[in-house]
Amino acid sequence: MAMVITVAIAVATELAIVGAGPAGMAAAEVAAGHGVEVTLVDEQAVPGGQFLRQPPPQFGVSDWLGDPVYREGRRLLERVSADRRLEWIMRSSVAGIFSNGDDDGDEPFTLVLNPVGEGDSGEGGAPRQLSARRVLIASGCFDLPVAFPGWTLPGVMAAGGIQAFVKSQQLVPGKRFLFAGSHPLQLVVADQIVQAGGSVAGVLFAQSSSRALALLKHPSVLLGNADKLSQTAGILWRLRRAGVPVRFRQTVLSANGTDSLESVTTVPVGPDGAIDSDAAEEIECDRLGVCFAFSTSSELARQAGVDCRWDASRGGWIAKHDDNMASSVPGVFVAGETTGVAGSDIAALEGQVAAIGCAAELGKIDARQAVELARLPRRQLSRRARFARLLSELAWPGASLFDQLMSDSATLCKCEGLTVGMLRTQLGRHPDIRTASAAKLLSRAGMGLCQGRYCHFALTRLMARQLGVPEERVGGFTSRFPAKPVSIGRLIGDDS
Ligand SMILES: Cc1cc2nc3c(=O)[nH]c(=O)nc-3n(C[C@H](O)[C@H](O)[C@H](O)COP(=O)(O)OP(=O)(O)OC[C@H]3O[C@@H](n4cnc5c(N)ncnc54)[C@H](O)[C@@H]3O)c2cc1C
Protein backbone atom coordinates (compact mmCIF):
# COMPACT_ATOMS: atom_id res chain seq x y z
CA MET A 1 0.00 0.00 0.00
CA ALA A 2 1.43 3.40 -0.92
CA MET A 3 2.11 5.64 2.06
CA VAL A 4 0.55 9.09 1.86
CA ILE A 5 2.55 11.75 3.68
CA THR A 6 0.13 14.13 5.35
CA VAL A 7 1.24 17.74 5.30
CA ALA A 8 -0.53 20.16 7.64
CA ILE A 9 0.62 23.51 6.33
CA ALA A 10 2.49 24.37 3.15
CA VAL A 11 4.40 27.63 2.97
CA ALA A 12 6.88 29.09 0.52
CA THR A 13 10.00 31.22 0.82
CA GLU A 14 12.90 32.42 -1.32
CA LEU A 15 15.64 31.13 1.00
CA ALA A 16 15.10 28.38 3.58
CA ILE A 17 17.87 28.25 6.17
CA VAL A 18 18.14 25.05 8.19
CA GLY A 19 19.78 25.83 11.53
CA ALA A 20 19.62 29.06 13.54
CA GLY A 21 23.15 28.86 14.99
CA PRO A 22 25.84 31.45 14.21
CA ALA A 23 26.07 30.32 10.54
CA GLY A 24 22.33 30.40 9.89
CA MET A 25 21.74 33.65 11.77
CA ALA A 26 24.60 35.49 10.03
CA ALA A 27 23.34 34.25 6.66
CA ALA A 28 19.78 35.34 7.44
CA GLU A 29 20.88 38.85 8.38
CA VAL A 30 22.95 39.36 5.22
CA ALA A 31 20.40 37.77 2.86
CA ALA A 32 17.52 39.81 4.30
CA GLY A 33 19.69 42.91 3.94
CA HIS A 34 19.76 42.28 0.18
CA GLY A 35 16.03 41.88 -0.07
CA VAL A 36 15.87 38.07 0.08
CA GLU A 37 12.76 36.64 1.73
CA VAL A 38 14.22 34.34 4.44
CA THR A 39 12.70 31.57 6.56
CA LEU A 40 14.82 30.07 9.33
CA VAL A 41 13.97 26.59 10.56
CA ASP A 42 15.41 25.05 13.72
CA GLU A 43 14.44 22.16 15.95
CA GLN A 44 15.25 24.15 19.08
CA ALA A 45 12.67 26.42 20.71
CA VAL A 46 14.91 29.49 20.43
CA PRO A 47 17.73 30.52 18.08
CA GLY A 48 21.46 30.55 18.94
CA GLY A 49 22.69 27.05 18.10
CA GLN A 50 25.27 25.26 20.24
CA PHE A 51 27.39 28.34 20.83
CA LEU A 52 24.57 30.50 22.16
CA ARG A 53 22.24 28.07 23.92
CA GLN A 54 19.68 30.38 25.50
CA PRO A 55 17.95 29.88 28.83
CA PRO A 56 14.15 30.11 28.74
CA PRO A 57 13.08 33.79 28.97
CA GLN A 58 11.16 32.95 32.19
CA PHE A 59 14.53 32.40 33.95
CA GLY A 60 15.29 36.13 33.64
CA VAL A 61 19.07 35.53 33.59
CA SER A 62 20.84 38.90 33.60
CA ASP A 63 24.49 37.87 32.99
CA TRP A 64 24.00 35.06 30.47
CA LEU A 65 27.30 34.22 28.67
CA GLY A 66 29.02 37.33 30.00
CA ASP A 67 32.50 36.29 28.78
CA PRO A 68 33.75 38.66 26.02
CA VAL A 69 34.20 35.67 23.70
CA TYR A 70 30.40 35.47 23.32
CA ARG A 71 29.92 39.24 22.75
CA GLU A 72 29.79 39.24 18.94
CA GLY A 73 27.55 36.19 18.88
CA ARG A 74 25.15 37.68 21.41
CA ARG A 75 24.92 40.89 19.37
CA LEU A 76 24.13 38.87 16.24
CA LEU A 77 21.46 36.95 18.16
CA GLU A 78 19.90 40.19 19.43
CA ARG A 79 19.85 41.71 15.95
CA VAL A 80 18.28 38.74 14.18
CA SER A 81 15.79 38.11 16.99
CA ALA A 82 14.50 41.66 16.53
CA ASP A 83 14.60 41.56 12.72
CA ARG A 84 11.01 41.80 11.47
CA ARG A 85 12.02 40.79 7.94
CA LEU A 86 12.77 37.22 9.01
CA GLU A 87 10.28 34.36 9.23
CA TRP A 88 10.95 31.75 11.92
CA ILE A 89 9.79 28.15 12.15
CA MET A 90 11.18 26.89 15.45
CA ARG A 91 10.71 23.49 17.14
CA SER A 92 10.71 21.88 13.73
CA SER A 93 13.15 19.27 12.53
CA VAL A 94 13.87 19.23 8.82
CA ALA A 95 13.44 15.56 8.03
CA GLY A 96 14.12 15.82 4.31
CA ILE A 97 15.00 18.14 1.45
CA PHE A 98 13.69 17.19 -1.98
CA SER A 99 14.44 18.70 -5.34
CA ASN A 100 11.33 19.15 -7.49
CA GLY A 101 13.48 18.47 -10.53
CA ASP A 102 12.81 21.90 -11.99
CA ASP A 103 15.78 24.17 -11.26
CA ASP A 104 14.19 27.08 -13.11
CA GLY A 105 10.82 26.69 -11.40
CA ASP A 106 9.55 29.13 -8.79
CA GLU A 107 10.31 26.85 -5.85
CA PRO A 108 12.58 23.98 -6.85
CA PHE A 109 12.93 22.58 -3.31
CA THR A 110 10.53 21.08 -0.82
CA LEU A 111 11.54 20.70 2.83
CA VAL A 112 9.57 18.35 5.07
CA LEU A 113 9.41 19.78 8.59
CA ASN A 114 8.51 17.65 11.57
CA PRO A 115 7.25 19.65 14.56
CA VAL A 116 9.06 18.68 17.77
CA GLY A 117 6.98 19.50 20.80
CA GLU A 118 7.29 19.20 24.52
CA GLY A 119 5.05 16.15 24.97
CA ASP A 120 5.86 12.63 23.80
CA SER A 121 3.93 13.02 20.61
CA GLY A 122 4.93 16.61 20.06
CA GLU A 123 2.63 19.54 20.05
CA GLY A 124 2.60 20.56 16.45
CA GLY A 125 0.71 17.71 14.77
CA ALA A 126 1.43 16.63 11.22
CA PRO A 127 4.58 17.52 9.27
CA ARG A 128 4.70 20.82 7.42
CA GLN A 129 6.00 21.45 3.97
CA LEU A 130 8.17 24.42 3.08
CA SER A 131 8.89 25.26 -0.55
CA ALA A 132 11.99 27.26 -1.29
CA ARG A 133 13.92 28.69 -4.23
CA ARG A 134 17.24 28.22 -2.43
CA VAL A 135 18.26 26.22 0.64
CA LEU A 136 21.13 26.82 3.06
CA ILE A 137 22.04 23.89 5.30
CA ALA A 138 23.72 25.16 8.47
CA SER A 139 22.96 22.22 10.74
CA GLY A 140 26.12 22.38 12.91
CA CYS A 141 27.79 19.56 14.77
CA PHE A 142 27.62 17.51 17.97
CA ASP A 143 30.20 16.06 20.38
CA LEU A 144 31.97 13.00 18.98
CA PRO A 145 30.73 9.95 20.90
CA VAL A 146 33.73 7.77 21.84
CA ALA A 147 33.29 4.09 22.77
CA PHE A 148 35.16 2.79 25.85
CA PRO A 149 34.04 0.50 28.68
CA GLY A 150 31.41 2.30 30.75
CA TRP A 151 30.71 5.20 28.36
CA THR A 152 26.97 4.55 28.51
CA LEU A 153 26.86 4.69 32.33
CA PRO A 154 24.65 7.51 33.72
CA GLY A 155 27.06 10.30 34.66
CA VAL A 156 29.25 9.96 31.58
CA MET A 157 28.40 12.88 29.33
CA ALA A 158 29.75 14.84 26.41
CA ALA A 159 31.52 17.96 27.68
CA GLY A 160 29.24 19.96 25.37
CA GLY A 161 26.22 18.32 27.01
CA ILE A 162 27.45 19.42 30.43
CA GLN A 163 27.95 22.90 29.03
CA ALA A 164 24.39 22.93 27.68
CA PHE A 165 23.09 22.56 31.26
CA VAL A 166 25.22 25.48 32.43
CA LYS A 167 24.39 27.74 29.50
CA SER A 168 20.70 27.10 29.06
CA GLN A 169 19.50 25.69 32.39
CA GLN A 170 21.85 27.66 34.66
CA LEU A 171 22.68 24.60 36.71
CA VAL A 172 25.74 22.54 37.53
CA PRO A 173 24.69 18.98 36.60
CA GLY A 174 26.85 17.04 39.08
CA LYS A 175 28.99 17.21 42.20
CA ARG A 176 32.53 16.33 41.09
CA PHE A 177 33.54 16.54 37.44
CA LEU A 178 36.44 15.05 35.52
CA PHE A 179 37.11 16.02 31.90
CA ALA A 180 39.00 13.76 29.51
CA GLY A 181 39.74 14.23 25.85
CA SER A 182 41.97 16.20 23.56
CA HIS A 183 39.92 19.23 22.47
CA PRO A 184 40.39 22.65 24.13
CA LEU A 185 36.61 23.01 24.57
CA GLN A 186 37.02 20.89 27.70
CA LEU A 187 39.00 23.75 29.27
CA VAL A 188 36.16 26.15 28.47
CA VAL A 189 33.57 23.87 30.06
CA ALA A 190 35.72 23.10 33.13
CA ASP A 191 36.15 26.85 33.65
CA GLN A 192 32.39 27.43 33.29
CA ILE A 193 31.73 24.70 35.88
CA VAL A 194 34.21 26.24 38.32
CA GLN A 195 32.75 29.72 37.78
CA ALA A 196 29.26 28.32 38.40
CA GLY A 197 30.44 26.90 41.75
CA GLY A 198 31.11 23.26 40.74
CA SER A 199 34.08 21.08 41.68
CA VAL A 200 36.46 19.81 38.98
CA ALA A 201 38.83 16.92 39.76
CA GLY A 202 40.95 17.55 36.68
CA VAL A 203 41.18 18.05 32.93
CA LEU A 204 43.06 15.33 31.06
CA PHE A 205 44.54 15.78 27.60
CA ALA A 206 45.63 12.69 25.69
CA GLN A 207 48.29 14.61 23.77
CA SER A 208 51.55 16.01 25.15
CA SER A 209 51.84 19.61 26.31
CA SER A 210 54.53 20.23 23.68
CA ARG A 211 52.04 19.22 20.99
CA ALA A 212 49.49 21.66 22.39
CA LEU A 213 52.16 24.37 22.50
CA ALA A 214 53.09 23.72 18.85
CA LEU A 215 50.67 26.56 18.07
CA LEU A 216 53.37 28.93 19.32
CA LYS A 217 55.52 27.93 16.35
CA HIS A 218 53.10 29.82 14.10
CA PRO A 219 53.35 33.44 15.27
CA SER A 220 51.72 34.87 12.14
CA VAL A 221 48.65 32.70 12.66
CA LEU A 222 48.59 33.51 16.37
CA LEU A 223 48.80 37.25 15.82
CA GLY A 224 45.59 37.21 13.82
CA ASN A 225 43.82 35.21 16.53
CA ALA A 226 45.07 36.91 19.69
CA ASP A 227 41.54 36.93 21.15
CA LYS A 228 41.50 33.11 21.23
CA LEU A 229 44.88 32.98 22.92
CA SER A 230 43.96 35.47 25.59
CA GLN A 231 40.73 33.54 26.27
CA THR A 232 42.73 30.32 26.77
CA ALA A 233 45.31 32.05 28.97
CA GLY A 234 42.52 33.46 31.16
CA ILE A 235 40.92 30.03 31.50
CA LEU A 236 44.21 28.35 32.44
CA TRP A 237 44.88 31.02 35.03
CA ARG A 238 41.42 30.64 36.62
CA LEU A 239 41.67 26.83 36.67
CA ARG A 240 45.09 27.05 38.32
CA ARG A 241 43.74 29.49 40.91
CA ALA A 242 40.89 27.05 41.63
CA GLY A 243 43.39 24.20 42.08
CA VAL A 244 42.17 22.24 39.05
CA PRO A 245 44.99 20.07 37.64
CA VAL A 246 45.39 20.12 33.86
CA ARG A 247 47.33 17.00 32.90
CA PHE A 248 48.76 15.95 29.57
CA ARG A 249 49.38 12.43 28.15
CA GLN A 250 46.56 11.06 30.30
CA THR A 251 43.30 9.58 29.14
CA VAL A 252 40.25 7.63 30.24
CA LEU A 253 40.39 3.83 30.12
CA SER A 254 36.99 3.07 31.65
CA ALA A 255 34.10 4.63 33.52
CA ASN A 256 33.13 2.62 36.59
CA GLY A 257 30.04 2.34 38.78
CA THR A 258 27.09 0.10 39.57
CA ASP A 259 24.05 2.20 38.64
CA SER A 260 25.85 5.40 37.79
CA LEU A 261 29.36 6.80 37.53
CA GLU A 262 31.45 6.43 40.71
CA SER A 263 35.00 6.64 39.38
CA VAL A 264 37.07 6.83 36.22
CA THR A 265 40.14 4.72 35.47
CA THR A 266 42.77 6.81 33.75
CA VAL A 267 46.00 5.74 32.05
CA PRO A 268 49.13 7.46 30.72
CA VAL A 269 49.55 7.79 26.95
CA GLY A 270 53.14 7.16 25.81
CA PRO A 271 55.06 9.28 23.28
CA ASP A 272 54.21 6.65 20.64
CA GLY A 273 50.48 7.04 21.42
CA ALA A 274 50.23 3.67 23.20
CA ILE A 275 48.23 3.60 26.42
CA ASP A 276 49.86 1.97 29.43
CA SER A 277 47.14 -0.07 31.19
CA ASP A 278 49.60 -1.21 33.89
CA ALA A 279 49.92 2.34 35.20
CA ALA A 280 46.17 2.85 35.67
CA GLU A 281 44.87 5.30 38.28
CA GLU A 282 41.38 5.66 39.74
CA ILE A 283 39.76 9.10 40.12
CA GLU A 284 36.51 9.47 42.07
CA CYS A 285 33.85 11.60 40.41
CA ASP A 286 30.16 11.49 39.54
CA ARG A 287 30.43 13.23 36.15
CA LEU A 288 32.85 12.56 33.31
CA GLY A 289 32.87 15.09 30.46
CA VAL A 290 34.27 13.48 27.31
CA CYS A 291 35.71 15.92 24.77
CA PHE A 292 37.88 14.51 22.00
CA ALA A 293 36.33 16.08 18.91
CA PHE A 294 33.07 16.85 17.12
CA SER A 295 30.99 15.17 14.50
CA THR A 296 29.27 17.22 11.79
CA SER A 297 25.49 16.99 11.51
CA SER A 298 25.78 16.17 7.84
CA GLU A 299 22.88 13.71 7.62
CA LEU A 300 20.53 16.26 6.05
CA ALA A 301 23.11 17.45 3.53
CA ARG A 302 23.81 13.84 2.56
CA GLN A 303 20.08 13.07 2.32
CA ALA A 304 19.75 16.06 -0.04
CA GLY A 305 22.48 14.56 -2.23
CA VAL A 306 25.30 16.94 -1.29
CA ASP A 307 28.77 15.50 -1.96
CA CYS A 308 30.74 15.03 1.26
CA ARG A 309 34.27 13.93 2.00
CA TRP A 310 35.80 12.31 5.07
CA ASP A 311 38.02 14.39 7.33
CA ALA A 312 38.22 12.78 10.77
CA SER A 313 39.77 15.69 12.64
CA ARG A 314 37.25 18.18 11.20
CA GLY A 315 34.08 16.22 11.96
CA GLY A 316 33.91 13.10 9.79
CA TRP A 317 31.67 13.57 6.75
CA ILE A 318 31.98 17.23 5.77
CA ALA A 319 30.03 18.93 2.98
CA LYS A 320 32.02 19.99 -0.07
CA HIS A 321 31.45 23.50 -1.41
CA ASP A 322 32.85 26.14 -3.75
CA ASP A 323 34.06 29.66 -2.88
CA ASN A 324 30.44 30.86 -2.60
CA MET A 325 29.56 28.01 -0.20
CA ALA A 326 27.43 26.43 -2.96
CA SER A 327 27.27 22.64 -2.60
CA SER A 328 27.38 20.03 -5.36
CA VAL A 329 23.56 20.25 -5.60
CA PRO A 330 22.62 23.38 -7.60
CA GLY A 331 20.60 25.73 -5.39
CA VAL A 332 21.72 24.15 -2.10
CA PHE A 333 24.30 26.06 -0.04
CA VAL A 334 26.16 24.90 3.08
CA ALA A 335 27.81 26.84 5.92
CA GLY A 336 29.15 26.44 9.44
CA GLU A 337 30.23 23.21 11.07
CA THR A 338 28.45 21.17 8.37
CA THR A 339 31.43 22.05 6.17
CA GLY A 340 34.02 21.05 8.81
CA VAL A 341 34.26 21.95 12.47
CA ALA A 342 36.03 25.29 12.83
CA GLY A 343 34.24 27.39 15.48
CA SER A 344 31.55 30.02 15.62
CA ASP A 345 33.46 32.91 13.99
CA ILE A 346 34.13 30.86 10.88
CA ALA A 347 30.57 29.53 10.91
CA ALA A 348 29.20 33.09 10.88
CA LEU A 349 31.60 34.23 8.13
CA GLU A 350 30.68 31.24 5.97
CA GLY A 351 27.02 32.08 6.55
CA GLN A 352 27.64 35.61 5.25
CA VAL A 353 29.42 34.35 2.13
CA ALA A 354 26.65 31.81 1.45
CA ALA A 355 24.00 34.54 1.81
CA ILE A 356 25.78 36.71 -0.75
CA GLY A 357 25.93 33.73 -3.13
CA CYS A 358 22.20 33.08 -2.65
CA ALA A 359 21.33 36.76 -3.14
CA ALA A 360 23.28 36.72 -6.42
CA GLU A 361 21.60 33.54 -7.64
CA LEU A 362 18.20 35.01 -6.78
CA GLY A 363 19.00 38.11 -8.82
CA LYS A 364 18.99 40.51 -5.86
CA ILE A 365 22.56 41.62 -6.56
CA ASP A 366 24.72 41.28 -9.66
CA ALA A 367 27.90 39.19 -9.98
CA ARG A 368 30.22 42.19 -9.59
CA GLN A 369 28.46 43.30 -6.38
CA ALA A 370 28.63 39.74 -5.06
CA VAL A 371 32.41 39.61 -5.52
CA GLU A 372 32.80 43.01 -3.88
CA LEU A 373 30.54 42.15 -0.93
CA ALA A 374 32.22 38.79 -0.29
CA ARG A 375 35.73 40.26 -0.27
CA LEU A 376 35.85 41.19 3.44
CA PRO A 377 34.27 38.02 4.90
CA ARG A 378 36.51 35.92 2.62
CA ARG A 379 39.62 37.72 3.87
CA GLN A 380 38.53 37.23 7.50
CA LEU A 381 37.75 33.60 6.73
CA SER A 382 41.21 32.87 5.41
CA ARG A 383 42.81 34.45 8.53
CA ARG A 384 40.59 32.43 10.89
CA ALA A 385 40.65 29.23 8.84
CA ARG A 386 44.42 28.74 9.13
CA PHE A 387 44.16 28.89 12.91
CA ALA A 388 41.14 26.56 12.96
CA ARG A 389 42.88 24.00 10.73
CA LEU A 390 45.95 24.06 12.95
CA LEU A 391 43.83 23.73 16.07
CA SER A 392 41.89 20.73 14.75
CA GLU A 393 45.13 18.98 13.80
CA LEU A 394 46.64 19.59 17.23
CA ALA A 395 43.43 18.63 19.02
CA TRP A 396 43.01 15.35 17.11
CA PRO A 397 44.45 12.55 19.26
CA GLY A 398 44.92 10.15 16.34
CA ALA A 399 42.68 7.24 15.40
CA SER A 400 44.86 4.68 17.18
CA LEU A 401 43.85 6.10 20.57
CA PHE A 402 40.19 5.37 19.80
CA ASP A 403 41.14 1.88 18.58
CA GLN A 404 42.85 1.16 21.91
CA LEU A 405 39.89 2.45 23.97
CA MET A 406 37.39 0.29 22.07
CA SER A 407 37.90 -2.95 23.96
CA ASP A 408 35.49 -5.84 23.31
CA SER A 409 33.28 -5.14 26.35
CA ALA A 410 32.59 -1.52 25.32
CA THR A 411 29.10 -0.80 24.02
CA LEU A 412 29.21 0.16 20.37
CA CYS A 413 25.54 0.81 19.50
CA LYS A 414 23.58 1.66 22.63
CA CYS A 415 20.22 1.79 20.82
CA GLU A 416 20.56 -1.85 19.72
CA GLY A 417 22.60 -3.16 22.67
CA LEU A 418 25.58 -4.19 20.54
CA THR A 419 29.11 -4.38 21.95
CA VAL A 420 32.40 -3.87 20.12
CA GLY A 421 33.18 -7.59 20.62
CA MET A 422 29.84 -8.66 19.10
CA LEU A 423 30.44 -6.58 15.98
CA ARG A 424 34.05 -7.78 15.68
CA THR A 425 32.81 -11.39 15.77
CA GLN A 426 30.09 -10.75 13.18
CA LEU A 427 32.50 -8.98 10.84
CA GLY A 428 35.01 -11.82 11.29
CA ARG A 429 32.35 -14.29 10.13
CA HIS A 430 31.37 -12.15 7.15
CA PRO A 431 34.54 -10.85 5.46
CA ASP A 432 32.40 -9.76 2.51
CA ILE A 433 30.86 -6.99 4.63
CA ARG A 434 33.03 -3.98 3.77
CA THR A 435 30.86 -0.86 4.11
CA ALA A 436 29.14 0.83 7.05
CA SER A 437 25.73 0.42 5.42
CA ALA A 438 26.28 -3.31 4.89
CA ALA A 439 27.44 -3.68 8.51
CA LYS A 440 24.25 -1.90 9.60
CA LEU A 441 22.11 -4.48 7.78
CA LEU A 442 24.18 -7.29 9.27
CA SER A 443 24.30 -6.12 12.87
CA ARG A 444 21.50 -3.52 13.29
CA ALA A 445 24.11 -0.98 14.47
CA GLY A 446 22.72 2.44 13.55
CA MET A 447 19.09 1.27 13.21
CA GLY A 448 17.92 2.77 16.51
CA LEU A 449 16.38 6.10 17.37
CA CYS A 450 19.68 8.02 17.18
CA GLN A 451 19.94 6.89 13.54
CA GLY A 452 23.63 6.09 13.93
CA ARG A 453 24.76 9.42 15.40
CA TYR A 454 26.26 7.65 18.44
CA CYS A 455 27.78 4.57 16.83
CA HIS A 456 28.78 5.70 13.37
CA PHE A 457 32.31 6.83 14.20
CA ALA A 458 33.13 3.78 16.35
CA LEU A 459 31.79 1.41 13.70
CA THR A 460 33.72 3.20 10.95
CA ARG A 461 36.97 3.05 12.94
CA LEU A 462 36.48 -0.58 13.85
CA MET A 463 35.84 -1.59 10.23
CA ALA A 464 38.66 0.56 8.84
CA ARG A 465 41.09 -1.11 11.21
CA GLN A 466 39.76 -4.64 10.76
CA LEU A 467 39.73 -4.33 6.95
CA GLY A 468 42.93 -2.29 6.74
CA VAL A 469 41.30 0.44 4.62
CA PRO A 470 40.83 4.21 5.11
CA GLU A 471 37.57 5.33 6.76
CA GLU A 472 36.41 6.94 3.52
CA ARG A 473 36.26 3.47 1.92
CA VAL A 474 34.00 2.19 4.71
CA GLY A 475 31.60 5.02 3.83
CA GLY A 476 28.78 6.52 5.85
CA PHE A 477 25.41 5.02 6.71
CA THR A 478 23.26 5.83 3.68
CA SER A 479 21.30 8.91 4.64
CA ARG A 480 17.67 8.72 3.60
CA PHE A 481 14.42 10.46 4.46
CA PRO A 482 13.64 11.00 7.30
CA ALA A 483 17.04 12.44 8.25
CA LYS A 484 15.71 13.01 11.78
CA PRO A 485 13.34 10.61 13.60
CA VAL A 486 9.63 11.02 12.85
CA SER A 487 6.89 8.54 13.73
CA ILE A 488 5.12 6.67 10.92
CA GLY A 489 1.83 7.67 12.57
CA ARG A 490 2.77 11.28 12.20
CA LEU A 491 3.75 10.88 8.59
CA ILE A 492 0.43 9.30 7.65
CA GLY A 493 -1.58 11.68 9.82
CA ASP A 494 -2.51 9.17 12.54
CA ASP A 495 -0.70 10.23 15.72
CA SER A 496 -3.08 8.45 18.10
C1 LIG B 1 27.61 20.94 22.55
C2 LIG B 1 28.52 21.95 21.89
C3 LIG B 1 28.94 23.07 22.58
C4 LIG B 1 29.76 24.02 21.99
N1 LIG B 1 30.19 25.10 22.70
C5 LIG B 1 31.05 25.97 22.14
C6 LIG B 1 31.58 27.08 22.89
O1 LIG B 1 31.24 27.29 24.04
N2 LIG B 1 32.48 27.88 22.28
C7 LIG B 1 32.85 27.68 20.98
O2 LIG B 1 33.66 28.44 20.45
N3 LIG B 1 32.34 26.68 20.25
C8 LIG B 1 31.48 25.81 20.80
N4 LIG B 1 31.01 24.75 20.06
C9 LIG B 1 31.35 24.65 18.65
C10 LIG B 1 30.10 25.22 17.91
O3 LIG B 1 29.50 24.21 17.19
C11 LIG B 1 30.35 26.39 17.00
O4 LIG B 1 31.19 27.30 17.57
C12 LIG B 1 29.06 27.09 16.51
O5 LIG B 1 27.95 26.89 17.33
C13 LIG B 1 28.79 26.57 15.14
O6 LIG B 1 27.76 27.26 14.56
P1 LIG B 1 26.82 26.58 13.45
O7 LIG B 1 25.82 27.61 13.09
O8 LIG B 1 27.63 25.97 12.39
O9 LIG B 1 26.12 25.34 14.19
P2 LIG B 1 25.23 25.24 15.50
O10 LIG B 1 25.50 26.34 16.43
O11 LIG B 1 25.41 23.85 15.98
O12 LIG B 1 23.75 25.42 14.96
C14 LIG B 1 23.12 24.43 14.18
C15 LIG B 1 21.64 24.51 14.41
O13 LIG B 1 21.01 23.64 13.48
C16 LIG B 1 19.91 23.02 14.09
N5 LIG B 1 19.62 21.79 13.34
C17 LIG B 1 20.48 20.76 13.06
N6 LIG B 1 19.87 19.85 12.29
C18 LIG B 1 18.61 20.29 12.09
C19 LIG B 1 17.49 19.78 11.37
N7 LIG B 1 17.54 18.63 10.67
N8 LIG B 1 16.34 20.48 11.40
C20 LIG B 1 16.25 21.66 12.08
N9 LIG B 1 17.28 22.20 12.76
C21 LIG B 1 18.44 21.53 12.75
C22 LIG B 1 20.35 22.80 15.53
O14 LIG B 1 19.24 22.70 16.40
C23 LIG B 1 21.21 24.04 15.79
O15 LIG B 1 20.47 25.07 16.43
C24 LIG B 1 30.16 23.82 20.65
C25 LIG B 1 29.72 22.69 19.95
C26 LIG B 1 28.92 21.76 20.55
C27 LIG B 1 28.48 20.55 19.78
The ligand as an ORCA input file, in Angstrom:
! r2SCAN-3c Opt
* xyz 0 1
  C      27.606     20.936     22.549
  C      28.515     21.946     21.890
  C      28.939     23.073     22.583
  C      29.763     24.020     21.988
  N      30.187     25.100     22.695
  C      31.055     25.968     22.139
  C      31.582     27.079     22.889
  O      31.241     27.289     24.042
  N      32.480     27.876     22.282
  C      32.854     27.684     20.978
  O      33.662     28.444     20.450
  N      32.344     26.679     20.245
  C      31.481     25.811     20.795
  N      31.014     24.751     20.065
  C      31.353     24.650     18.653
  C      30.102     25.217     17.907
  O      29.501     24.208     17.187
  C      30.349     26.389     16.995
  O      31.188     27.301     17.571
  C      29.056     27.088     16.505
  O      27.951     26.893     17.329
  C      28.790     26.567     15.136
  O      27.757     27.259     14.559
  P      26.820     26.577     13.451
  O      25.821     27.614     13.088
  O      27.634     25.973     12.387
  O      26.119     25.345     14.188
  P      25.232     25.241     15.501
  O      25.501     26.342     16.431
  O      25.408     23.850     15.982
  O      23.748     25.417     14.956
  C      23.120     24.432     14.180
  C      21.635     24.508     14.408
  O      21.006     23.638     13.479
  C      19.906     23.020     14.091
  N      19.624     21.786     13.338
  C      20.476     20.763     13.063
  N      19.870     19.845     12.287
  C      18.605     20.293     12.086
  C      17.485     19.778     11.372
  N      17.541     18.633     10.669
  N      16.337     20.479     11.398
  C      16.247     21.662     12.083
  N      17.280     22.201     12.758
  C      18.443     21.529     12.752
  C      20.352     22.800     15.531
  O      19.243     22.701     16.396
  C      21.209     24.044     15.795
  O      20.474     25.066     16.425
  C      30.161     23.818     20.646
  C      29.725     22.691     19.945
  C      28.916     21.760     20.553
  C      28.476     20.547     19.776
*
